[in-house]
Amino acid sequence: MNKLLVESAVLASIGISLLMPASAAIQQDWEASYKWADRKLKELTLEEKLNLTVGHDDFFFPGVPEKGLPYVYLTDATKGVHLRPELTDTVNIKQLEKSTAFPAPIMLAATFNPALAYEYGKAVGEECRAGGVEVLLGPGVNLARNSQCGRNYEYLGEDPFMVGVMAGEYIKGLQSTGTAACIKHFIGNETEFYRRRSNSIMDERTLHEVYMRPFKMGIDAGVAFIMTAYNKVNGEWAGQSAFVIDTLIRQDLDFRGGVMSDWRSVYDNQKTVKSGQNIIMPGSKAIRDDIAGLVAEGKLSEQDIDNMVRPILATCHAYGLYDRDKYRPELLAKFPDHLKVSMKTAEEGTVLLKNNGILPLQDIKDKKVLVTGNYLDKDFNWVWASADVKGYDQVNWRQALYKEFGNDVVFSEHPTEEQIKDADIVIFSTGTVDREAYERPFALPAAENKLLKKVTQLNPNTVIVVFSGSGIKLTDFADNAAAIVYGWYPGQNGMEAVAGVLAGRINPSGKLPLTIEKDFKDSPAKDVMPKDGQFYTKISNERLIMPYDVPYNEGVMMGYRWYDTKGIEPLYPFGYGLTYTDWEIQKPEVKVKGDKVIVSGRLRNTGKREGAQVVQVYAAEKNPTVERPAKELKGSRKISLPASGSENFTIEFDKNELGFYDTETHGWKCNPGEYTIMIGTSSRDIVKEIPVKI
């Protein structure tokens, strides 16, 4: 089972990453590292071992410096280095003075560019090394099952294969710097509404085929650590569940690295130690003393403690976290390079959803261009908690538009109806405030939605620019708008990229890494929040709330799989995004050669300007023996071409990628028979369907 999944994931990732040679995962000598850990454990007293069961000062693995175990510094977040000046000076950390605020990972996912994910991870890793951070608590690979999840901005979209590819390259880039990655949150953390009280209920096939898939691909990429989730999984808290940690992580995924709990997510210390959990974060003296008491009472043994802490020691040794220079100040000189990576991510991740020809905004000197909306002067950094990266030299939307257009645009926060009607073009910015530990509505606030409807009715030449970390309801005004641009959360300098897309200086090439439904009632996650639940609920009373169930009744039919299989028309489908030029996929064909499915063809830019397009390959089984989606992504390739240019492409994957998780054999299975390979530019824009026999 594991061998099949490893081989198919690696081969499939080559198909999606042909823009550059697939980067290699760093290989660890686990046997040597575990032997080292065993020797080190013999040097430690029981008291010292007990100290290693819990975190230190919120964001450190504890150490025994006099015995060669220094403290190990952990910090968030996936989109940059979260600086923590609130930490005490118990371990003499020298804080970075600044860190780059990159675009949110959901915008990175929208680039459909694994090579860029590698560079993004590498840049974050270099800043970690400069600031003495040994472990970055990311990337997050929970899936965008639920558009209202306040943390979707920190993840990489809805398709498990695509998420796994992008996360894998991010991990390789990050860990190439010597910074260890921690993939999170295992598993079923697709809602933030009272996340410490939710119980994710899913069957074996759904777990393995969908939600564990990106974690497996992260393990294949060489990730050092896994963090367990806040929620329950089928009735047991993930961080203290032997099923989650020992069965799923250790046995099914064959993971050798360290496992840590999410912060304040376990409740039964005896069960936690026995579950296979390796460290309780952030821990406390009270928890440590309780574990010591359980040992004294004979409910836990010293061997249990050894078993608990051994993988953390082995992993820190394997990744060189104990025996290297803590700080690499020479890497501070690379901040300008990191800004380039940040800007490129925003340029490639901006998604053009609609355009009646009004964009790009060229030759506007003699036109009245009115800029309004609620995001003119907002801080670019609208997230909270772990992903809160302040950045520096921030550029807001007003500043970016002024830099791009100068006095050719007029700003007004509260224009009159006459001003709106009189404008030749209106640029209206809207969006959401997405936050960890909160759900937020799919629909915009009623007043904002009403205003957008009014503005688009008063002036049909309205360009809507959305800043959000997930899908939002656009249905009420999408038809009336002249253009819609999704700018996500673009980081400290990314507003300039979004403005550049409006101006035409940048040809957009982003693709939606998630489906934007017409209405949330169309979503399989429509009933996630309890009927009496409220958005943006404060979490101060969280532990007083009764646990509630989150059934994953749709099974493997999540995201575009749900909409395509159920025949529900989304507003904008997965993989969708327009450009300012035209494209043609020519002579697509499919061959089966040995164990490989090889898709080839030629992409031609038939338009008048340079641009980039993402060729996407989907597949479906014709006569499945179990319920299967109408299509599943199997690979893609992003290709840049000059006007009238063309290029041959090849996307290949292992035929076992056509399989499914079989609950009878508890492994992956590929039925012989006929399959349909679909080639296109989104999950709904398929230009050719080709049958093949396996």
C-alpha positions as CSV (number, residue, x, y, z in Angstrom):
1,M,0.0,0.0,0.0
2,N,2.6,2.5,1.0
3,K,5.0,1.7,-1.8
4,L,2.2,2.2,-4.4
5,L,1.2,5.5,-3.0
6,V,4.8,6.7,-2.8
7,E,5.7,5.7,-6.3
8,S,2.5,7.1,-7.9
9,A,2.8,10.4,-6.0
10,V,6.4,10.9,-7.0
11,L,5.7,10.1,-10.7
12,A,2.5,12.3,-10.7
13,S,4.4,15.2,-9.2
14,I,6.8,15.1,-12.1
15,G,3.8,15.6,-14.4
16,I,2.8,18.8,-12.6
17,S,6.3,20.2,-12.2
18,L,7.7,20.0,-15.7
19,L,8.4,23.7,-15.6
20,M,11.7,22.7,-14.1
21,P,13.3,19.4,-13.0
22,A,11.6,18.1,-9.9
23,S,13.6,19.0,-6.8
24,A,14.8,16.2,-4.7
25,A,13.7,15.6,-1.1
26,I,16.5,15.6,1.5
27,Q,17.0,11.9,2.6
28,Q,17.6,11.2,6.2
29,D,19.5,8.3,7.8
30,W,16.7,7.4,10.2
31,E,18.3,4.3,11.6
32,A,21.4,6.2,12.6
33,S,19.4,9.0,14.1
34,Y,17.3,6.7,16.2
35,K,20.4,4.9,17.5
36,W,21.8,8.2,18.4
37,A,18.5,9.1,20.3
38,D,18.7,5.8,22.2
39,R,22.3,6.5,23.3
40,K,21.2,10.0,24.3
41,L,18.3,8.7,26.3
42,K,20.7,6.5,28.4
43,E,22.5,9.7,29.4
44,L,19.4,11.4,30.6
45,T,17.8,11.1,34.1
46,L,14.1,10.5,34.4
47,E,13.6,14.1,35.4
48,E,15.3,15.3,32.3
49,K,13.2,13.0,30.1
50,L,10.0,14.2,31.8
51,N,11.0,17.8,30.9
52,L,11.2,16.8,27.3
53,T,7.5,15.7,27.2
54,V,6.2,19.3,27.1
55,G,7.2,22.5,25.3
56,H,9.2,25.3,26.8
57,D,8.2,29.0,26.9
58,D,5.4,28.4,24.3
59,F,7.6,28.0,21.3
60,F,10.6,25.8,22.1
61,F,11.4,22.2,22.2
62,P,13.0,21.9,25.7
63,G,16.7,21.1,25.9
64,V,19.4,19.7,28.2
65,P,22.2,22.0,27.0
66,E,24.8,20.4,29.3
67,K,24.2,17.1,27.7
68,G,24.3,18.3,24.1
69,L,20.6,19.0,23.6
70,P,20.1,22.8,23.0
71,Y,16.6,24.4,23.0
72,V,15.0,24.3,19.6
73,Y,13.0,27.4,18.4
74,L,9.7,27.0,16.6
75,T,7.6,29.7,15.0
76,D,4.8,30.2,12.6
77,A,3.8,30.7,9.8
78,T,3.4,29.4,6.3
79,K,3.5,32.9,4.6
80,G,6.6,34.2,6.4
81,V,8.3,34.3,9.7
82,H,6.0,35.3,12.6
83,L,8.2,37.4,14.9
84,R,7.6,36.7,18.6
85,P,8.9,39.6,20.7
86,E,6.6,38.5,23.5
87,L,8.9,35.5,24.3
88,T,10.9,35.7,27.4
89,D,14.7,35.7,27.3
90,T,15.2,32.3,28.9
91,V,17.0,30.9,25.9
92,N,18.6,34.2,24.6
93,I,16.8,34.4,21.3
94,K,17.9,37.2,19.0
95,Q,14.8,38.3,17.2
96,L,14.8,39.3,13.6
97,E,14.1,43.0,13.2
98,K,11.8,42.3,10.2
99,S,10.5,39.4,8.1
100,T,8.9,39.4,4.7
101,A,5.2,39.1,4.5
102,F,4.6,36.9,1.4
103,P,1.3,36.5,-0.3
104,A,-1.0,34.0,1.5
105,P,-0.5,30.4,0.6
106,I,-3.8,30.3,-1.2
107,M,-2.4,32.8,-3.6
108,L,0.7,30.7,-4.0
109,A,-1.6,27.8,-4.9
110,A,-3.3,30.0,-7.5
111,T,0.0,30.3,-9.4
112,F,-0.2,26.5,-10.3
113,N,3.6,26.8,-10.3
114,P,5.4,24.2,-8.2
115,A,8.8,25.7,-9.0
116,L,7.7,29.0,-7.5
117,A,6.5,27.1,-4.4
118,Y,10.0,25.8,-4.0
119,E,11.5,29.4,-4.2
120,Y,8.8,30.7,-1.8
121,G,9.7,28.0,0.7
122,K,13.4,28.6,0.3
123,A,13.0,32.3,0.9
124,V,11.0,31.7,4.1
125,G,13.6,29.2,5.2
126,E,16.5,31.7,4.7
127,E,14.8,34.2,7.0
128,C,14.2,31.4,9.5
129,R,17.9,30.6,9.5
130,A,18.9,34.3,9.8
131,G,16.7,34.5,12.9
132,G,17.6,31.3,14.6
133,V,14.4,29.5,13.9
134,E,14.9,25.8,13.6
135,V,11.3,24.6,12.9
136,L,8.7,26.4,10.9
137,L,5.1,25.4,11.8
138,G,4.0,24.9,8.2
139,P,2.9,24.3,5.6
140,G,-0.8,23.8,6.2
141,V,-2.4,21.2,4.0
142,N,-5.9,21.0,5.2
143,L,-8.3,21.2,2.3
144,A,-10.7,24.0,1.2
145,R,-13.8,21.8,1.7
146,N,-15.6,24.7,3.3
147,S,-15.6,28.2,1.8
148,Q,-16.5,29.7,5.2
149,C,-13.4,28.3,7.0
150,G,-11.5,31.3,8.3
151,R,-8.2,29.6,7.7
152,N,-8.4,28.7,4.0
153,Y,-6.0,31.5,3.2
154,E,-3.2,29.5,5.0
155,Y,-3.8,26.4,3.0
156,L,-3.4,25.5,-0.7
157,G,-6.8,24.8,-2.1
158,E,-9.2,21.9,-2.5
159,D,-7.6,19.3,-4.6
160,P,-5.5,16.8,-2.6
161,F,-3.1,16.1,-5.4
162,M,-2.4,19.7,-6.2
163,V,-2.1,20.6,-2.6
164,G,0.4,17.8,-2.1
165,V,2.5,18.9,-5.1
166,M,2.7,22.5,-4.0
167,A,3.3,21.6,-0.4
168,G,6.0,19.1,-1.3
169,E,7.9,21.7,-3.3
170,Y,7.5,24.3,-0.5
171,I,8.9,21.8,2.0
172,K,11.9,21.0,-0.2
173,G,12.6,24.6,-0.7
174,L,12.3,25.4,3.0
175,Q,14.3,22.4,4.2
176,S,17.1,23.1,1.6
177,T,18.1,26.0,3.9
178,G,18.4,23.7,7.0
179,T,15.0,24.8,8.4
180,A,12.8,21.9,9.4
181,A,9.1,22.0,8.2
182,C,6.1,20.9,10.2
183,I,3.2,19.9,8.0
184,K,-0.2,20.4,9.7
185,H,-3.0,19.9,10.9
186,F,-3.5,16.1,11.0
187,I,-6.3,15.6,10.3
188,G,-9.9,16.8,9.4
189,N,-9.4,20.4,10.4
190,E,-11.5,21.9,7.7
191,T,-13.6,24.2,10.0
192,E,-12.5,26.9,12.5
193,F,-15.8,27.2,14.3
194,Y,-15.0,26.1,17.8
195,R,-12.3,24.0,16.3
196,R,-11.4,22.5,19.7
197,R,-15.0,21.1,19.9
198,S,-15.6,19.8,16.5
199,N,-15.6,16.0,15.7
200,S,-14.7,15.3,12.1
201,I,-16.5,12.1,11.1
202,M,-15.2,10.4,7.9
203,D,-14.9,6.9,6.6
204,E,-11.7,5.0,5.8
205,R,-11.7,5.7,2.1
206,T,-12.3,9.4,2.5
207,L,-9.5,9.7,5.1
208,H,-6.9,7.9,2.9
209,E,-8.0,8.9,-0.6
210,V,-8.6,12.6,0.0
211,Y,-7.4,14.1,3.3
212,M,-4.3,12.1,4.0
213,R,-3.1,12.4,0.5
214,P,-1.3,15.8,0.8
215,F,0.3,14.7,4.1
216,K,1.7,11.6,2.3
217,M,3.1,13.7,-0.4
218,G,4.6,16.0,2.2
219,I,6.2,12.9,3.8
220,D,7.6,11.9,0.4
221,A,9.1,15.3,0.1
222,G,11.0,14.7,3.3
223,V,9.1,16.8,5.9
224,A,10.5,16.6,9.4
225,F,7.5,17.0,11.6
226,I,3.7,16.6,11.7
227,M,1.4,18.5,13.9
228,T,-1.9,16.9,15.0
229,A,-5.2,18.9,14.8
230,Y,-7.4,20.4,17.4
231,N,-10.5,18.6,16.4
232,K,-11.7,15.1,17.2
233,V,-11.4,12.4,14.5
234,N,-14.2,9.9,14.6
235,G,-14.8,10.6,18.3
236,E,-11.3,11.0,19.7
237,W,-9.1,14.1,20.0
238,A,-6.5,14.0,17.3
239,G,-3.6,14.9,19.5
240,Q,-4.2,12.0,21.9
241,S,-5.6,9.4,19.5
242,A,-3.6,6.2,19.0
243,F,-5.7,5.6,15.8
244,V,-4.6,9.0,14.4
245,I,-1.0,8.9,15.5
246,D,0.1,5.3,15.7
247,T,-2.2,3.8,13.0
248,L,-2.6,6.5,10.4
249,I,0.6,8.5,10.8
250,R,3.1,5.8,11.8
251,Q,1.7,2.6,10.2
252,D,-0.3,3.8,7.2
253,L,1.9,6.7,6.2
254,D,5.2,5.2,7.5
255,F,6.3,8.5,9.0
256,R,9.6,8.4,10.9
257,G,9.8,12.1,12.0
258,G,8.5,13.8,15.1
259,V,4.8,14.4,15.9
260,M,3.7,17.4,18.0
261,S,0.3,18.4,19.3
262,D,-1.3,21.7,18.3
263,W,-1.2,24.2,21.0
264,R,-3.5,23.3,24.0
265,S,-5.2,20.5,22.1
266,V,-4.9,17.5,24.4
267,Y,-6.8,16.7,27.6
268,D,-5.8,13.3,29.0
269,N,-2.1,13.1,29.6
270,Q,-1.9,9.4,30.2
271,K,-3.7,8.7,26.9
272,T,-1.6,11.3,25.1
273,V,1.7,9.6,26.2
274,K,0.3,6.2,25.2
275,S,-1.0,7.4,21.8
276,G,2.3,7.9,20.2
277,Q,2.3,11.7,20.6
278,N,5.9,12.9,21.0
279,I,5.6,16.3,22.6
280,I,2.7,18.3,24.1
281,M,2.7,21.9,22.9
282,P,3.1,24.4,24.3
283,G,3.0,22.4,27.5
284,S,3.2,23.6,31.1
285,K,4.8,22.7,34.4
286,A,1.4,21.4,35.5
287,I,1.2,18.9,32.6
288,R,4.8,17.8,33.1
289,D,4.1,17.3,36.8
290,D,1.0,15.3,36.1
291,I,2.9,13.0,33.7
292,A,5.6,12.6,36.5
293,G,2.8,11.6,38.9
294,L,1.4,9.0,36.5
295,V,4.9,7.5,36.3
296,A,5.2,7.5,40.1
297,E,1.8,5.8,40.4
298,G,2.8,3.1,37.9
299,K,0.2,4.2,35.3
300,L,3.1,5.1,33.0
301,S,6.6,3.7,32.8
302,E,9.9,5.2,32.1
303,Q,9.8,3.2,28.9
304,D,6.6,5.0,27.9
305,I,8.4,8.3,28.4
306,D,11.4,7.1,26.3
307,N,9.0,6.0,23.5
308,M,7.3,9.4,23.6
309,V,10.4,11.6,23.3
310,R,12.7,9.5,21.2
311,P,11.3,10.6,17.8
312,I,11.8,14.3,18.7
313,L,15.4,13.7,19.6
314,A,15.9,11.5,16.5
315,T,14.3,14.1,14.2
316,C,16.2,17.0,15.6
317,H,19.4,15.0,15.1
318,A,18.5,13.8,11.6
319,Y,17.9,17.4,10.5
320,G,21.0,18.8,12.2
321,L,19.1,21.1,14.6
322,Y,21.3,20.3,17.5
323,D,24.8,20.8,16.1
324,R,25.0,23.9,13.8
325,D,25.4,27.6,14.0
326,K,22.1,28.9,15.2
327,Y,22.2,32.2,13.3
328,R,23.1,32.9,9.7
329,P,23.2,36.7,9.6
330,E,24.7,36.8,6.1
331,L,21.2,35.7,4.9
332,L,19.8,39.0,5.8
333,A,21.3,40.3,2.6
334,K,18.8,38.2,0.7
335,F,15.7,40.2,1.7
336,P,15.6,41.9,-1.8
337,D,15.5,38.5,-3.4
338,H,12.7,37.5,-1.1
339,L,10.7,40.6,-2.2
340,K,11.1,39.5,-5.8
341,V,9.7,36.0,-4.9
342,S,6.9,37.7,-3.0
343,M,6.1,39.9,-6.0
344,K,6.3,37.1,-8.5
345,T,3.9,35.0,-6.4
346,A,1.4,37.9,-6.4
347,E,1.8,38.4,-10.2
348,E,1.2,34.8,-11.0
349,G,-1.4,34.2,-8.4
350,T,-3.8,37.0,-9.3
351,V,-6.9,35.5,-11.0
352,L,-8.9,37.2,-13.6
353,L,-12.4,35.8,-13.3
354,K,-14.4,38.0,-15.6
355,N,-13.5,40.5,-18.4
356,N,-15.9,41.9,-20.9
357,G,-12.9,43.6,-22.6
358,I,-12.7,46.5,-20.2
359,L,-9.3,45.2,-18.9
360,P,-6.5,46.0,-19.2
361,L,-7.0,49.7,-18.4
362,Q,-4.9,51.3,-21.1
363,D,-5.3,54.7,-22.7
364,I,-7.3,56.1,-19.7
365,K,-5.8,59.6,-19.6
366,D,-8.9,61.1,-21.1
367,K,-11.3,59.0,-19.1
368,K,-12.8,59.4,-15.6
369,V,-11.7,56.5,-13.5
370,L,-13.2,56.4,-10.1
371,V,-11.6,54.2,-7.4
372,T,-13.8,53.3,-4.3
373,G,-14.5,50.5,-1.9
374,N,-13.6,49.5,1.6
375,Y,-10.0,48.4,1.0
376,L,-8.3,51.6,-0.1
377,D,-6.3,52.2,3.0
378,K,-6.5,48.9,4.9
379,D,-3.4,47.2,6.2
380,F,-2.6,44.5,3.7
381,N,-2.3,42.0,6.5
382,W,-5.9,41.1,7.4
383,V,-5.3,37.8,9.0
384,W,-4.7,37.0,12.7
385,A,-2.9,34.6,15.0
386,S,-0.3,32.2,13.6
387,A,-0.2,33.7,10.1
388,D,0.2,37.2,11.3
389,V,3.4,38.4,9.6
390,K,3.8,42.1,9.8
391,G,6.2,42.6,7.0
392,Y,7.8,46.0,6.2
393,D,7.5,48.8,3.6
394,Q,3.9,47.8,3.1
395,V,2.0,49.1,0.1
396,N,-1.8,49.4,0.4
397,W,-4.3,49.4,-2.4
398,R,-4.5,53.2,-2.8
399,Q,-0.7,53.5,-2.9
400,A,-0.4,50.7,-5.5
401,L,-3.0,52.2,-7.8
402,Y,-1.5,55.7,-7.5
403,K,1.9,54.3,-8.3
404,E,0.5,52.5,-11.3
405,F,-1.9,55.2,-12.7
406,G,-0.9,58.4,-11.0
407,N,-3.5,61.2,-11.4
408,D,-5.4,59.3,-14.1
409,V,-7.5,57.8,-11.3
410,V,-9.6,59.6,-8.7
411,F,-10.2,58.2,-5.2
412,S,-13.4,58.6,-3.3
413,E,-14.4,56.5,-0.3
414,H,-18.1,57.6,-0.4
415,P,-18.9,58.7,-3.9
416,T,-22.4,60.0,-4.8
417,E,-24.7,58.3,-7.3
418,E,-23.9,61.0,-9.8
419,Q,-20.1,60.4,-9.4
420,I,-20.6,56.7,-10.0
421,K,-22.9,57.2,-13.1
422,D,-20.6,59.9,-14.5
423,A,-17.4,57.8,-14.3
424,D,-16.2,56.0,-17.4
425,I,-14.8,53.2,-15.2
426,V,-15.3,52.3,-11.6
427,I,-12.8,50.2,-9.6
428,F,-14.4,48.8,-6.5
429,S,-12.4,46.9,-3.9
430,T,-14.1,44.5,-1.6
431,G,-13.2,41.5,0.5
432,T,-13.2,39.7,3.8
433,V,-11.3,39.5,7.0
434,D,-10.4,35.8,7.4
435,R,-8.9,34.7,10.7
436,E,-7.7,31.6,12.5
437,A,-10.2,30.2,15.0
438,Y,-13.2,31.9,13.3
439,E,-15.6,31.0,10.6
440,R,-16.8,33.9,8.4
441,P,-19.9,34.1,6.2
442,F,-19.7,33.1,2.5
443,A,-21.7,36.2,1.7
444,L,-20.4,39.7,2.1
445,P,-22.0,41.9,4.8
446,A,-25.5,42.9,3.7
447,A,-24.6,46.6,3.4
448,E,-21.5,45.8,1.3
449,N,-23.4,43.4,-0.9
450,K,-26.2,45.9,-1.4
451,L,-23.7,48.6,-2.3
452,L,-21.9,46.4,-4.9
453,K,-25.2,45.6,-6.5
454,K,-26.1,49.3,-6.6
455,V,-22.7,50.4,-8.0
456,T,-22.7,47.7,-10.8
457,Q,-26.3,48.7,-11.7
458,L,-25.5,52.4,-11.8
459,N,-22.4,51.8,-13.9
460,P,-21.9,48.7,-16.0
461,N,-18.2,49.5,-16.4
462,T,-17.4,48.5,-12.9
463,V,-14.2,46.4,-12.2
464,I,-14.5,44.5,-8.9
465,V,-11.3,43.6,-7.1
466,V,-11.6,41.0,-4.3
467,F,-9.2,40.6,-1.4
468,S,-10.0,37.4,0.4
469,G,-8.5,34.1,1.6
470,S,-11.2,31.9,0.2
471,G,-14.3,31.9,-2.0
472,I,-17.0,34.5,-1.4
473,K,-20.5,34.9,-2.8
474,L,-20.3,37.0,-6.0
475,T,-23.6,35.9,-7.5
476,D,-25.6,39.1,-6.8
477,F,-23.4,41.4,-8.8
478,A,-21.2,39.2,-11.0
479,D,-23.4,39.4,-14.0
480,N,-23.5,43.2,-13.9
481,A,-19.8,43.7,-13.3
482,A,-17.5,44.4,-16.3
483,A,-14.6,42.5,-14.7
484,I,-13.8,40.6,-11.6
485,V,-10.2,40.2,-10.3
486,Y,-9.3,38.0,-7.3
487,G,-6.3,39.5,-5.5
488,W,-6.4,37.2,-2.4
489,Y,-4.1,38.4,0.4
490,P,-1.1,39.5,-1.8
491,G,1.5,40.3,0.9
492,Q,3.4,43.4,1.6
493,N,4.2,44.4,-2.0
494,G,1.6,42.3,-3.8
495,M,-0.9,45.1,-4.2
496,E,1.4,46.5,-6.9
497,A,1.1,43.2,-8.8
498,V,-2.7,43.4,-8.6
499,A,-2.7,47.0,-9.9
500,G,-0.3,45.9,-12.6
501,V,-2.8,43.3,-13.8
502,L,-5.5,46.0,-14.0
503,A,-3.1,48.2,-16.0
504,G,-2.0,45.4,-18.3
505,R,1.6,45.7,-17.3
506,I,1.2,42.1,-16.0
507,N,-0.8,39.5,-18.0
508,P,-2.7,37.5,-15.4
509,S,-2.1,33.7,-15.3
510,G,-3.5,32.7,-11.9
511,K,-6.0,29.8,-11.7
512,L,-8.5,29.1,-8.9
513,P,-7.2,26.5,-6.5
514,L,-10.8,26.1,-5.2
515,T,-14.3,26.2,-6.5
516,I,-16.4,29.4,-6.0
517,E,-20.0,28.2,-5.7
518,K,-23.0,30.3,-6.6
519,D,-24.5,29.9,-3.2
520,F,-23.2,28.2,0.0
521,K,-26.2,25.9,0.0
522,D,-24.6,24.2,-3.0
523,S,-21.6,23.2,-0.9
524,P,-21.2,19.8,0.7
525,A,-20.1,21.7,3.8
526,K,-23.3,23.8,4.0
527,D,-24.3,22.3,7.3
528,V,-20.9,22.4,9.0
529,M,-21.8,25.2,11.5
530,P,-24.4,24.2,14.0
531,K,-27.8,25.9,13.5
532,D,-27.3,28.2,16.5
533,G,-23.7,29.0,15.6
534,Q,-22.5,32.5,15.0
535,F,-19.7,33.8,12.7
536,Y,-16.6,35.5,14.3
537,T,-17.5,33.8,17.6
538,K,-15.1,34.7,20.4
539,I,-13.2,31.6,21.6
540,S,-12.8,32.6,25.3
541,N,-15.5,30.1,26.3
542,E,-14.6,27.4,23.9
543,R,-14.1,24.5,26.3
544,L,-17.5,25.1,27.8
545,I,-19.1,24.3,24.4
546,M,-20.3,20.8,23.9
547,P,-18.5,18.9,21.1
548,Y,-20.4,18.8,17.8
549,D,-20.2,16.5,14.8
550,V,-18.9,17.5,11.4
551,P,-20.0,14.6,9.1
552,Y,-18.0,14.3,5.8
553,N,-21.0,12.7,4.2
554,E,-19.9,13.6,0.7
555,G,-17.0,11.2,1.1
556,V,-14.5,11.6,-1.7
557,M,-16.8,14.0,-3.6
558,M,-15.3,17.2,-2.3
559,G,-14.6,20.5,-4.2
560,Y,-15.0,20.3,-8.0
561,R,-15.5,16.5,-7.6
562,W,-18.7,17.3,-5.8
563,Y,-20.0,19.9,-8.3
564,D,-19.0,18.0,-11.4
565,T,-20.4,14.6,-10.2
566,K,-23.6,16.1,-8.8
567,G,-24.2,18.3,-11.8
568,I,-24.2,21.5,-9.8
569,E,-23.0,24.5,-11.8
570,P,-20.5,26.6,-9.8
571,L,-20.0,30.3,-10.4
572,Y,-16.3,29.8,-11.2
573,P,-14.8,26.3,-11.3
574,F,-11.6,24.9,-10.0
575,G,-8.6,25.6,-12.2
576,Y,-10.3,28.6,-13.9
577,G,-8.7,31.9,-14.8
578,L,-8.6,34.2,-17.8
579,T,-5.6,36.0,-19.4
580,Y,-5.2,38.9,-21.9
581,T,-4.4,36.6,-24.7
582,D,-5.9,33.6,-26.4
583,W,-4.9,29.9,-26.4
584,E,-5.3,26.7,-28.3
585,I,-4.4,23.2,-27.3
586,Q,-3.5,21.4,-30.5
587,K,-3.2,17.7,-31.3
588,P,-3.7,16.3,-27.8
589,E,-3.1,12.6,-27.5
590,V,-2.6,9.9,-24.8
591,K,-0.4,6.9,-24.8
592,V,0.0,4.1,-22.2
593,K,3.6,2.9,-22.1
594,G,4.4,0.4,-19.5
595,D,3.2,1.7,-16.2
596,K,3.0,5.3,-17.5
597,V,0.1,7.3,-18.9
598,I,1.7,9.9,-21.2
599,V,-0.4,13.0,-22.2
600,S,1.1,15.2,-24.9
601,G,0.1,18.0,-27.3
602,R,1.0,21.5,-28.3
603,L,0.0,24.7,-26.7
604,R,-0.2,27.8,-28.9
605,N,-0.6,31.4,-27.9
606,T,-3.0,32.6,-30.6
607,G,-3.2,36.1,-29.2
608,K,-1.2,39.3,-29.5
609,R,0.8,39.4,-26.3
610,E,3.0,37.2,-24.2
611,G,1.3,35.2,-21.5
612,A,1.1,31.9,-19.6
613,Q,-1.5,29.2,-19.6
614,V,-1.9,26.1,-17.4
615,V,-2.6,22.9,-19.2
616,Q,-4.6,20.6,-16.9
617,V,-5.1,16.8,-17.1
618,Y,-8.0,15.1,-15.5
619,A,-9.1,11.4,-15.5
620,A,-12.2,9.3,-14.8
621,E,-12.9,5.6,-14.7
622,K,-15.6,4.6,-17.2
623,N,-17.2,1.7,-15.3
624,P,-16.0,2.0,-11.7
625,T,-16.7,-0.7,-9.1
626,V,-17.2,2.0,-6.4
627,E,-18.6,5.5,-6.6
628,R,-16.0,7.8,-8.1
629,P,-15.8,11.4,-9.1
630,A,-16.6,12.6,-12.6
631,K,-13.0,13.7,-12.9
632,E,-9.8,14.0,-10.8
633,L,-6.8,16.1,-11.5
634,K,-3.7,14.1,-12.4
635,G,-1.2,16.7,-13.6
636,S,-0.7,20.1,-15.0
637,R,1.9,22.3,-16.6
638,K,2.2,26.1,-16.7
639,I,3.7,27.3,-19.9
640,S,4.8,30.9,-20.8
641,L,4.7,31.8,-24.5
642,P,5.3,34.9,-26.6
643,A,2.5,36.1,-28.9
644,S,1.9,33.6,-31.7
645,G,4.4,31.2,-29.9
646,S,3.8,27.5,-29.3
647,E,5.4,24.7,-27.3
648,N,5.0,21.0,-27.1
649,F,4.1,19.6,-23.7
650,T,4.2,16.3,-22.0
651,I,2.5,15.4,-18.7
652,E,2.9,11.9,-17.5
653,F,1.8,9.9,-14.5
654,D,1.9,6.4,-13.2
655,K,-1.2,4.4,-14.2
656,N,-1.8,3.6,-10.5
657,E,-2.7,7.2,-10.1
658,L,-6.0,6.2,-11.8
659,G,-6.8,4.0,-8.8
660,F,-8.8,4.5,-5.6
661,Y,-8.5,3.5,-2.0
662,D,-10.1,0.1,-1.6
663,T,-11.6,-0.5,1.9
664,E,-11.6,-4.3,1.4
665,T,-7.9,-4.6,0.9
666,H,-7.1,-1.4,2.9
667,G,-4.9,-0.3,0.1
668,W,-4.8,1.4,-3.3
669,K,-6.4,-0.4,-6.2
670,C,-6.4,0.4,-10.0
671,N,-9.0,-1.6,-11.9
672,P,-8.2,-2.8,-15.4
673,G,-10.5,-1.3,-18.0
674,E,-11.4,1.9,-19.8
675,Y,-10.6,5.3,-18.5
676,T,-11.2,8.8,-19.9
677,I,-8.3,11.3,-20.0
678,M,-9.5,14.9,-20.2
679,I,-7.2,17.8,-21.3
680,G,-8.2,21.4,-20.8
681,T,-7.5,24.7,-19.0
682,S,-9.9,24.2,-16.0
683,S,-12.0,21.5,-14.5
684,R,-14.9,22.7,-16.7
685,D,-13.0,23.9,-19.8
686,I,-12.1,20.6,-21.3
687,V,-11.0,20.7,-24.9
688,K,-10.5,17.0,-25.5
689,E,-11.6,13.7,-23.9
690,I,-9.6,10.6,-24.9
691,P,-10.4,7.0,-23.9
692,V,-7.6,4.7,-22.9
693,K,-7.4,1.1,-21.7
694,I,-5.4,0.1,-18.7
